[in-house]
Amino acid sequence: MQQVTGDDCFVCRLWLRSIEHLDDIRARVTDRAATSSTAIVKTTPVERRMPPLE
């Protein structure tokens, strides 16, 4: 089960060929609904690293 907080009201999981494919899907959704907001969650975590010490 996934939980959503904030302005988001649903989670959609997609398998895409490219970012352009995502743009096509978003265009079809926003034609029917007023607006959309997209957040991309990567499945590979980013390794923690320290900021440069300069």
mmCIF file as Biopython writes it, N, C-alpha, C and O atoms, coordinates in Angstrom:
data_model
#
loop_
_atom_site.group_PDB
_atom_site.id
_atom_site.type_symbol
_atom_site.label_atom_id
_atom_site.label_alt_id
_atom_site.label_comp_id
_atom_site.label_asym_id
_atom_site.label_entity_id
_atom_site.label_seq_id
_atom_site.pdbx_PDB_ins_code
_atom_site.Cartn_x
_atom_site.Cartn_y
_atom_site.Cartn_z
_atom_site.occupancy
_atom_site.B_iso_or_equiv
_atom_site.auth_seq_id
_atom_site.auth_asym_id
_atom_site.pdbx_PDB_model_num
ATOM 1   N N  . MET A ? 1  ? 0.837   -1.181 0.000   1.0 0.0 1  A 1 
ATOM 2   C CA . MET A ? 1  ? 0.000   0.000  0.000   1.0 0.0 1  A 1 
ATOM 3   C C  . MET A ? 1  ? 0.875   1.235  0.000   1.0 0.0 1  A 1 
ATOM 4   O O  . MET A ? 1  ? 1.836   1.325  0.764   1.0 0.0 1  A 1 
ATOM 5   N N  . GLN A ? 2  ? 0.541   2.186  -0.857  1.0 0.0 2  A 1 
ATOM 6   C CA . GLN A ? 2  ? 1.267   3.446  -0.908  1.0 0.0 2  A 1 
ATOM 7   C C  . GLN A ? 2  ? 0.414   4.550  -0.330  1.0 0.0 2  A 1 
ATOM 8   O O  . GLN A ? 2  ? -0.808  4.560  -0.484  1.0 0.0 2  A 1 
ATOM 9   N N  . GLN A ? 3  ? 1.059   5.464  0.324   1.0 0.0 3  A 1 
ATOM 10  C CA . GLN A ? 3  ? 0.357   6.600  0.883   1.0 0.0 3  A 1 
ATOM 11  C C  . GLN A ? 3  ? 0.859   7.866  0.205   1.0 0.0 3  A 1 
ATOM 12  O O  . GLN A ? 3  ? 2.047   7.986  -0.093  1.0 0.0 3  A 1 
ATOM 13  N N  . VAL A ? 4  ? -0.036  8.801  -0.038  1.0 0.0 4  A 1 
ATOM 14  C CA . VAL A ? 4  ? 0.300   10.055 -0.713  1.0 0.0 4  A 1 
ATOM 15  C C  . VAL A ? 4  ? -0.038  11.198 0.221   1.0 0.0 4  A 1 
ATOM 16  O O  . VAL A ? 4  ? -1.086  11.202 0.868   1.0 0.0 4  A 1 
ATOM 17  N N  . THR A ? 5  ? 0.863   12.171 0.286   1.0 0.0 5  A 1 
ATOM 18  C CA . THR A ? 5  ? 0.615   13.339 1.111   1.0 0.0 5  A 1 
ATOM 19  C C  . THR A ? 5  ? 0.868   14.596 0.283   1.0 0.0 5  A 1 
ATOM 20  O O  . THR A ? 5  ? 1.569   14.539 -0.727  1.0 0.0 5  A 1 
ATOM 21  N N  . GLY A ? 6  ? 0.318   15.701 0.691   1.0 0.0 6  A 1 
ATOM 22  C CA . GLY A ? 6  ? 0.518   16.956 -0.030  1.0 0.0 6  A 1 
ATOM 23  C C  . GLY A ? 6  ? -0.529  17.155 -1.111  1.0 0.0 6  A 1 
ATOM 24  O O  . GLY A ? 6  ? -1.660  16.682 -0.998  1.0 0.0 6  A 1 
ATOM 25  N N  . ASP A ? 7  ? -0.134  17.866 -2.163  1.0 0.0 7  A 1 
ATOM 26  C CA . ASP A ? 7  ? -1.063  18.190 -3.238  1.0 0.0 7  A 1 
ATOM 27  C C  . ASP A ? 7  ? -1.412  16.991 -4.116  1.0 0.0 7  A 1 
ATOM 28  O O  . ASP A ? 7  ? -2.442  16.998 -4.790  1.0 0.0 7  A 1 
ATOM 29  N N  . ASP A ? 8  ? -0.576  15.975 -4.114  1.0 0.0 8  A 1 
ATOM 30  C CA . ASP A ? 8  ? -0.846  14.803 -4.953  1.0 0.0 8  A 1 
ATOM 31  C C  . ASP A ? 8  ? -2.088  14.073 -4.471  1.0 0.0 8  A 1 
ATOM 32  O O  . ASP A ? 8  ? -2.330  13.973 -3.268  1.0 0.0 8  A 1 
ATOM 33  N N  . CYS A ? 9  ? -2.873  13.562 -5.411  1.0 0.0 9  A 1 
ATOM 34  C CA . CYS A ? 9  ? -4.082  12.857 -5.012  1.0 0.0 9  A 1 
ATOM 35  C C  . CYS A ? 9  ? -4.073  11.404 -5.463  1.0 0.0 9  A 1 
ATOM 36  O O  . CYS A ? 9  ? -4.944  10.641 -5.045  1.0 0.0 9  A 1 
ATOM 37  N N  . PHE A ? 10 ? -3.129  10.991 -6.295  1.0 0.0 10 A 1 
ATOM 38  C CA . PHE A ? 10 ? -3.016  9.588  -6.661  1.0 0.0 10 A 1 
ATOM 39  C C  . PHE A ? 10 ? -1.612  9.282  -7.166  1.0 0.0 10 A 1 
ATOM 40  O O  . PHE A ? 10 ? -0.857  10.182 -7.532  1.0 0.0 10 A 1 
ATOM 41  N N  . VAL A ? 11 ? -1.280  8.004  -7.180  1.0 0.0 11 A 1 
ATOM 42  C CA . VAL A ? 11 ? 0.003   7.522  -7.670  1.0 0.0 11 A 1 
ATOM 43  C C  . VAL A ? 11 ? -0.266  6.669  -8.896  1.0 0.0 11 A 1 
ATOM 44  O O  . VAL A ? 11 ? -1.150  5.812  -8.883  1.0 0.0 11 A 1 
ATOM 45  N N  . CYS A ? 12 ? 0.483   6.900  -9.938  1.0 0.0 12 A 1 
ATOM 46  C CA . CYS A ? 12 ? 0.357   6.125  -11.169 1.0 0.0 12 A 1 
ATOM 47  C C  . CYS A ? 12 ? 1.728   5.539  -11.486 1.0 0.0 12 A 1 
ATOM 48  O O  . CYS A ? 12 ? 2.710   6.272  -11.597 1.0 0.0 12 A 1 
ATOM 49  N N  . ARG A ? 13 ? 1.791   4.247  -11.627 1.0 0.0 13 A 1 
ATOM 50  C CA . ARG A ? 13 ? 3.054   3.590  -11.952 1.0 0.0 13 A 1 
ATOM 51  C C  . ARG A ? 13 ? 3.064   3.277  -13.443 1.0 0.0 13 A 1 
ATOM 52  O O  . ARG A ? 13 ? 2.171   2.597  -13.948 1.0 0.0 13 A 1 
ATOM 53  N N  . LEU A ? 14 ? 4.087   3.781  -14.148 1.0 0.0 14 A 1 
ATOM 54  C CA . LEU A ? 14 ? 4.167   3.621  -15.600 1.0 0.0 14 A 1 
ATOM 55  C C  . LEU A ? 14 ? 5.499   2.996  -16.006 1.0 0.0 14 A 1 
ATOM 56  O O  . LEU A ? 14 ? 6.521   3.195  -15.349 1.0 0.0 14 A 1 
ATOM 57  N N  . TRP A ? 15 ? 5.469   2.254  -17.074 1.0 0.0 15 A 1 
ATOM 58  C CA . TRP A ? 15 ? 6.682   1.755  -17.715 1.0 0.0 15 A 1 
ATOM 59  C C  . TRP A ? 15 ? 6.760   2.481  -19.047 1.0 0.0 15 A 1 
ATOM 60  O O  . TRP A ? 15 ? 5.904   2.300  -19.913 1.0 0.0 15 A 1 
ATOM 61  N N  . LEU A ? 16 ? 7.787   3.300  -19.208 1.0 0.0 16 A 1 
ATOM 62  C CA . LEU A ? 16 ? 7.868   4.199  -20.357 1.0 0.0 16 A 1 
ATOM 63  C C  . LEU A ? 16 ? 9.044   3.863  -21.262 1.0 0.0 16 A 1 
ATOM 64  O O  . LEU A ? 16 ? 10.064  3.334  -20.821 1.0 0.0 16 A 1 
ATOM 65  N N  . ARG A ? 17 ? 8.875   4.184  -22.534 1.0 0.0 17 A 1 
ATOM 66  C CA . ARG A ? 17 ? 9.948   4.010  -23.502 1.0 0.0 17 A 1 
ATOM 67  C C  . ARG A ? 17 ? 10.934  5.174  -23.443 1.0 0.0 17 A 1 
ATOM 68  O O  . ARG A ? 17 ? 12.120  5.011  -23.730 1.0 0.0 17 A 1 
ATOM 69  N N  . SER A ? 18 ? 10.425  6.360  -23.065 1.0 0.0 18 A 1 
ATOM 70  C CA . SER A ? 18 ? 11.255  7.567  -23.060 1.0 0.0 18 A 1 
ATOM 71  C C  . SER A ? 18 ? 10.512  8.674  -22.312 1.0 0.0 18 A 1 
ATOM 72  O O  . SER A ? 18 ? 9.349   8.520  -21.939 1.0 0.0 18 A 1 
ATOM 73  N N  . ILE A ? 19 ? 11.206  9.788  -22.102 1.0 0.0 19 A 1 
ATOM 74  C CA . ILE A ? 19 ? 10.566  10.958 -21.500 1.0 0.0 19 A 1 
ATOM 75  C C  . ILE A ? 19 ? 9.491   11.488 -22.447 1.0 0.0 19 A 1 
ATOM 76  O O  . ILE A ? 19 ? 8.457   11.978 -21.993 1.0 0.0 19 A 1 
ATOM 77  N N  . GLU A ? 20 ? 9.722   11.397 -23.745 1.0 0.0 20 A 1 
ATOM 78  C CA . GLU A ? 20 ? 8.726   11.833 -24.719 1.0 0.0 20 A 1 
ATOM 79  C C  . GLU A ? 20 ? 7.435   11.027 -24.576 1.0 0.0 20 A 1 
ATOM 80  O O  . GLU A ? 20 ? 6.342   11.569 -24.736 1.0 0.0 20 A 1 
ATOM 81  N N  . HIS A ? 21 ? 7.561   9.748  -24.278 1.0 0.0 21 A 1 
ATOM 82  C CA . HIS A ? 21 ? 6.396   8.893  -24.043 1.0 0.0 21 A 1 
ATOM 83  C C  . HIS A ? 21 ? 5.616   9.416  -22.836 1.0 0.0 21 A 1 
ATOM 84  O O  . HIS A ? 21 ? 4.386   9.456  -22.867 1.0 0.0 21 A 1 
ATOM 85  N N  . LEU A ? 22 ? 6.311   9.814  -21.784 1.0 0.0 22 A 1 
ATOM 86  C CA . LEU A ? 22 ? 5.661   10.411 -20.614 1.0 0.0 22 A 1 
ATOM 87  C C  . LEU A ? 22 ? 4.938   11.696 -21.009 1.0 0.0 22 A 1 
ATOM 88  O O  . LEU A ? 22 ? 3.815   11.941 -20.569 1.0 0.0 22 A 1 
ATOM 89  N N  . ASP A ? 23 ? 5.580   12.510 -21.834 1.0 0.0 23 A 1 
ATOM 90  C CA . ASP A ? 23 ? 4.940   13.754 -22.296 1.0 0.0 23 A 1 
ATOM 91  C C  . ASP A ? 23 ? 3.641   13.465 -23.040 1.0 0.0 23 A 1 
ATOM 92  O O  . ASP A ? 23 ? 2.653   14.176 -22.858 1.0 0.0 23 A 1 
ATOM 93  N N  . ASP A ? 24 ? 3.633   12.429 -23.875 1.0 0.0 24 A 1 
ATOM 94  C CA . ASP A ? 24 ? 2.422   12.056 -24.615 1.0 0.0 24 A 1 
ATOM 95  C C  . ASP A ? 24 ? 1.295   11.656 -23.664 1.0 0.0 24 A 1 
ATOM 96  O O  . ASP A ? 24 ? 0.148   12.065 -23.842 1.0 0.0 24 A 1 
ATOM 97  N N  . ILE A ? 25 ? 1.629   10.859 -22.659 1.0 0.0 25 A 1 
ATOM 98  C CA . ILE A ? 25 ? 0.631   10.404 -21.683 1.0 0.0 25 A 1 
ATOM 99  C C  . ILE A ? 25 ? 0.101   11.597 -20.888 1.0 0.0 25 A 1 
ATOM 100 O O  . ILE A ? 25 ? -1.107  11.718 -20.684 1.0 0.0 25 A 1 
ATOM 101 N N  . ARG A ? 26 ? 0.996   12.475 -20.438 1.0 0.0 26 A 1 
ATOM 102 C CA . ARG A ? 26 ? 0.562   13.650 -19.674 1.0 0.0 26 A 1 
ATOM 103 C C  . ARG A ? 26 ? -0.345  14.543 -20.505 1.0 0.0 26 A 1 
ATOM 104 O O  . ARG A ? 26 ? -1.309  15.102 -19.982 1.0 0.0 26 A 1 
ATOM 105 N N  . ALA A ? 27 ? -0.051  14.683 -21.788 1.0 0.0 27 A 1 
ATOM 106 C CA . ALA A ? 27 ? -0.886  15.525 -22.658 1.0 0.0 27 A 1 
ATOM 107 C C  . ALA A ? 27 ? -2.300  14.955 -22.747 1.0 0.0 27 A 1 
ATOM 108 O O  . ALA A ? 27 ? -3.272  15.710 -22.754 1.0 0.0 27 A 1 
ATOM 109 N N  . ARG A ? 28 ? -2.422  13.624 -22.815 1.0 0.0 28 A 1 
ATOM 110 C CA . ARG A ? 28 ? -3.755  13.023 -22.879 1.0 0.0 28 A 1 
ATOM 111 C C  . ARG A ? 28 ? -4.512  13.209 -21.576 1.0 0.0 28 A 1 
ATOM 112 O O  . ARG A ? 28 ? -5.725  13.421 -21.591 1.0 0.0 28 A 1 
ATOM 113 N N  . VAL A ? 29 ? -3.822  13.132 -20.460 1.0 0.0 29 A 1 
ATOM 114 C CA . VAL A ? 29 ? -4.473  13.308 -19.154 1.0 0.0 29 A 1 
ATOM 115 C C  . VAL A ? 29 ? -4.898  14.759 -18.969 1.0 0.0 29 A 1 
ATOM 116 O O  . VAL A ? 29 ? -6.012  15.024 -18.516 1.0 0.0 29 A 1 
ATOM 117 N N  . THR A ? 30 ? -4.031  15.692 -19.311 1.0 0.0 30 A 1 
ATOM 118 C CA . THR A ? 30 ? -4.366  17.097 -19.078 1.0 0.0 30 A 1 
ATOM 119 C C  . THR A ? 30 ? -5.409  17.605 -20.058 1.0 0.0 30 A 1 
ATOM 120 O O  . THR A ? 30 ? -6.009  18.651 -19.814 1.0 0.0 30 A 1 
ATOM 121 N N  . ASP A ? 31 ? -5.647  16.896 -21.165 1.0 0.0 31 A 1 
ATOM 122 C CA . ASP A ? 31 ? -6.747  17.271 -22.050 1.0 0.0 31 A 1 
ATOM 123 C C  . ASP A ? 31 ? -8.089  17.072 -21.343 1.0 0.0 31 A 1 
ATOM 124 O O  . ASP A ? 31 ? -9.034  17.825 -21.579 1.0 0.0 31 A 1 
ATOM 125 N N  . ARG A ? 32 ? -8.171  16.058 -20.475 1.0 0.0 32 A 1 
ATOM 126 C CA . ARG A ? 32 ? -9.415  15.741 -19.766 1.0 0.0 32 A 1 
ATOM 127 C C  . ARG A ? 32 ? -9.487  16.421 -18.408 1.0 0.0 32 A 1 
ATOM 128 O O  . ARG A ? 32 ? -10.557 16.869 -17.994 1.0 0.0 32 A 1 
ATOM 129 N N  . ALA A ? 33 ? -8.390  16.498 -17.730 1.0 0.0 33 A 1 
ATOM 130 C CA . ALA A ? 33 ? -8.329  17.148 -16.412 1.0 0.0 33 A 1 
ATOM 131 C C  . ALA A ? 33 ? -7.629  18.494 -16.579 1.0 0.0 33 A 1 
ATOM 132 O O  . ALA A ? 33 ? -6.898  18.698 -17.548 1.0 0.0 33 A 1 
ATOM 133 N N  . ALA A ? 34 ? -7.844  19.375 -15.675 1.0 0.0 34 A 1 
ATOM 134 C CA . ALA A ? 34 ? -7.327  20.734 -15.816 1.0 0.0 34 A 1 
ATOM 135 C C  . ALA A ? 34 ? -5.804  20.805 -15.793 1.0 0.0 34 A 1 
ATOM 136 O O  . ALA A ? 34 ? -5.202  21.421 -16.672 1.0 0.0 34 A 1 
ATOM 137 N N  . THR A ? 35 ? -5.181  20.188 -14.809 1.0 0.0 35 A 1 
ATOM 138 C CA . THR A ? 35 ? -3.725  20.282 -14.670 1.0 0.0 35 A 1 
ATOM 139 C C  . THR A ? 35 ? -3.165  18.963 -14.176 1.0 0.0 35 A 1 
ATOM 140 O O  . THR A ? 35 ? -3.897  18.091 -13.707 1.0 0.0 35 A 1 
ATOM 141 N N  . SER A ? 36 ? -1.860  18.835 -14.291 1.0 0.0 36 A 1 
ATOM 142 C CA . SER A ? 36 ? -1.187  17.678 -13.708 1.0 0.0 36 A 1 
ATOM 143 C C  . SER A ? 36 ? 0.156   18.123 -13.164 1.0 0.0 36 A 1 
ATOM 144 O O  . SER A ? 36 ? 0.723   19.125 -13.599 1.0 0.0 36 A 1 
ATOM 145 N N  . SER A ? 37 ? 0.642   17.375 -12.227 1.0 0.0 37 A 1 
ATOM 146 C CA . SER A ? 37 ? 1.963   17.602 -11.651 1.0 0.0 37 A 1 
ATOM 147 C C  . SER A ? 37 ? 2.660   16.254 -11.632 1.0 0.0 37 A 1 
ATOM 148 O O  . SER A ? 37 ? 2.092   15.268 -11.164 1.0 0.0 37 A 1 
ATOM 149 N N  . THR A ? 38 ? 3.871   16.204 -12.129 1.0 0.0 38 A 1 
ATOM 150 C CA . THR A ? 38 ? 4.574   14.934 -12.246 1.0 0.0 38 A 1 
ATOM 151 C C  . THR A ? 38 ? 5.788   14.907 -11.337 1.0 0.0 38 A 1 
ATOM 152 O O  . THR A ? 38 ? 6.586   15.844 -11.330 1.0 0.0 38 A 1 
ATOM 153 N N  . ALA A ? 39 ? 5.927   13.846 -10.578 1.0 0.0 39 A 1 
ATOM 154 C CA . ALA A ? 39 ? 7.122   13.593 -9.784  1.0 0.0 39 A 1 
ATOM 155 C C  . ALA A ? 39 ? 7.638   12.223 -10.183 1.0 0.0 39 A 1 
ATOM 156 O O  . ALA A ? 39 ? 6.874   11.258 -10.228 1.0 0.0 39 A 1 
ATOM 157 N N  . ILE A ? 40 ? 8.907   12.132 -10.467 1.0 0.0 40 A 1 
ATOM 158 C CA . ILE A ? 40 ? 9.497   10.867 -10.877 1.0 0.0 40 A 1 
ATOM 159 C C  . ILE A ? 40 ? 10.296  10.319 -9.700  1.0 0.0 40 A 1 
ATOM 160 O O  . ILE A ? 40 ? 11.186  10.988 -9.176  1.0 0.0 40 A 1 
ATOM 161 N N  . VAL A ? 41 ? 9.972   9.108  -9.297  1.0 0.0 41 A 1 
ATOM 162 C CA . VAL A ? 41 ? 10.671  8.442  -8.202  1.0 0.0 41 A 1 
ATOM 163 C C  . VAL A ? 41 ? 11.546  7.372  -8.803  1.0 0.0 41 A 1 
ATOM 164 O O  . VAL A ? 41 ? 11.055  6.454  -9.459  1.0 0.0 41 A 1 
ATOM 165 N N  . LYS A ? 42 ? 12.836  7.486  -8.583  1.0 0.0 42 A 1 
ATOM 166 C CA . LYS A ? 42 ? 13.764  6.498  -9.111  1.0 0.0 42 A 1 
ATOM 167 C C  . LYS A ? 42 ? 13.841  5.318  -8.151  1.0 0.0 42 A 1 
ATOM 168 O O  . LYS A ? 42 ? 13.750  5.492  -6.935  1.0 0.0 42 A 1 
ATOM 169 N N  . THR A ? 43 ? 14.008  4.132  -8.692  1.0 0.0 43 A 1 
ATOM 170 C CA . THR A ? 43 ? 14.055  2.949  -7.848  1.0 0.0 43 A 1 
ATOM 171 C C  . THR A ? 43 ? 15.437  2.709  -7.258  1.0 0.0 43 A 1 
ATOM 172 O O  . THR A ? 43 ? 15.570  1.978  -6.276  1.0 0.0 43 A 1 
ATOM 173 N N  . THR A ? 44 ? 16.470  3.317  -7.844  1.0 0.0 44 A 1 
ATOM 174 C CA . THR A ? 44 ? 17.822  3.135  -7.341  1.0 0.0 44 A 1 
ATOM 175 C C  . THR A ? 44 ? 18.146  4.274  -6.391  1.0 0.0 44 A 1 
ATOM 176 O O  . THR A ? 44 ? 18.170  5.433  -6.805  1.0 0.0 44 A 1 
ATOM 177 N N  . PRO A ? 45 ? 18.396  3.964  -5.123  1.0 0.0 45 A 1 
ATOM 178 C CA . PRO A ? 45 ? 18.715  5.042  -4.185  1.0 0.0 45 A 1 
ATOM 179 C C  . PRO A ? 45 ? 20.058  5.679  -4.528  1.0 0.0 45 A 1 
ATOM 180 O O  . PRO A ? 45 ? 20.961  5.025  -5.049  1.0 0.0 45 A 1 
ATOM 181 N N  . VAL A ? 46 ? 20.165  6.964  -4.224  1.0 0.0 46 A 1 
ATOM 182 C CA . VAL A ? 46 ? 21.415  7.688  -4.424  1.0 0.0 46 A 1 
ATOM 183 C C  . VAL A ? 46 ? 22.295  7.454  -3.207  1.0 0.0 46 A 1 
ATOM 184 O O  . VAL A ? 46 ? 21.856  7.617  -2.069  1.0 0.0 46 A 1 
ATOM 185 N N  . GLU A ? 47 ? 23.530  7.074  -3.456  1.0 0.0 47 A 1 
ATOM 186 C CA . GLU A ? 47 ? 24.460  6.839  -2.358  1.0 0.0 47 A 1 
ATOM 187 C C  . GLU A ? 47 ? 24.750  8.147  -1.636  1.0 0.0 47 A 1 
ATOM 188 O O  . GLU A ? 47 ? 24.979  9.175  -2.272  1.0 0.0 47 A 1 
ATOM 189 N N  . ARG A ? 48 ? 24.740  8.107  -0.311  1.0 0.0 48 A 1 
ATOM 190 C CA . ARG A ? 48 ? 25.004  9.322  0.464   1.0 0.0 48 A 1 
ATOM 191 C C  . ARG A ? 48 ? 26.437  9.777  0.213   1.0 0.0 48 A 1 
ATOM 192 O O  . ARG A ? 48 ? 27.366  8.972  0.139   1.0 0.0 48 A 1 
ATOM 193 N N  . ARG A ? 49 ? 26.587  11.106 0.086   1.0 0.0 49 A 1 
ATOM 194 C CA . ARG A ? 49 ? 27.921  11.668 -0.106  1.0 0.0 49 A 1 
ATOM 195 C C  . ARG A ? 49 ? 27.985  13.026 0.552   1.0 0.0 49 A 1 
ATOM 196 O O  . ARG A ? 49 ? 26.972  13.715 0.678   1.0 0.0 49 A 1 
ATOM 197 N N  . MET A ? 50 ? 29.158  13.404 0.966   1.0 0.0 50 A 1 
ATOM 198 C CA . MET A ? 50 ? 29.358  14.681 1.630   1.0 0.0 50 A 1 
ATOM 199 C C  . MET A ? 50 ? 29.469  15.784 0.580   1.0 0.0 50 A 1 
ATOM 200 O O  . MET A ? 50 ? 29.953  15.540 -0.525  1.0 0.0 50 A 1 
ATOM 201 N N  . PRO A ? 51 ? 29.025  16.995 0.918   1.0 0.0 51 A 1 
ATOM 202 C CA . PRO A ? 51 ? 29.218  18.109 -0.002  1.0 0.0 51 A 1 
ATOM 203 C C  . PRO A ? 51 ? 30.697  18.466 -0.069  1.0 0.0 51 A 1 
ATOM 204 O O  . PRO A ? 51 ? 31.448  18.168 0.860   1.0 0.0 51 A 1 
ATOM 205 N N  . PRO A ? 52 ? 31.125  19.108 -1.167  1.0 0.0 52 A 1 
ATOM 206 C CA . PRO A ? 52 ? 32.536  19.505 -1.260  1.0 0.0 52 A 1 
ATOM 207 C C  . PRO A ? 52 ? 32.915  20.466 -0.130  1.0 0.0 52 A 1 
ATOM 208 O O  . PRO A ? 52 ? 32.148  21.367 0.208   1.0 0.0 52 A 1 
ATOM 209 N N  . LEU A ? 53 ? 34.057  20.276 0.430   1.0 0.0 53 A 1 
ATOM 210 C CA . LEU A ? 53 ? 34.535  21.134 1.535   1.0 0.0 53 A 1 
ATOM 211 C C  . LEU A ? 53 ? 35.512  22.149 0.964   1.0 0.0 53 A 1 
ATOM 212 O O  . LEU A ? 53 ? 36.721  21.919 0.977   1.0 0.0 53 A 1 
ATOM 213 N N  . GLU A ? 54 ? 35.012  23.247 0.473   1.0 0.0 54 A 1 
ATOM 214 C CA . GLU A ? 54 ? 35.875  24.293 -0.105  1.0 0.0 54 A 1 
ATOM 215 C C  . GLU A ? 54 ? 35.673  25.593 0.591   1.0 0.0 54 A 1 
ATOM 216 O O  . GLU A ? 54 ? 36.312  26.586 0.243   1.0 0.0 54 A 1 
#
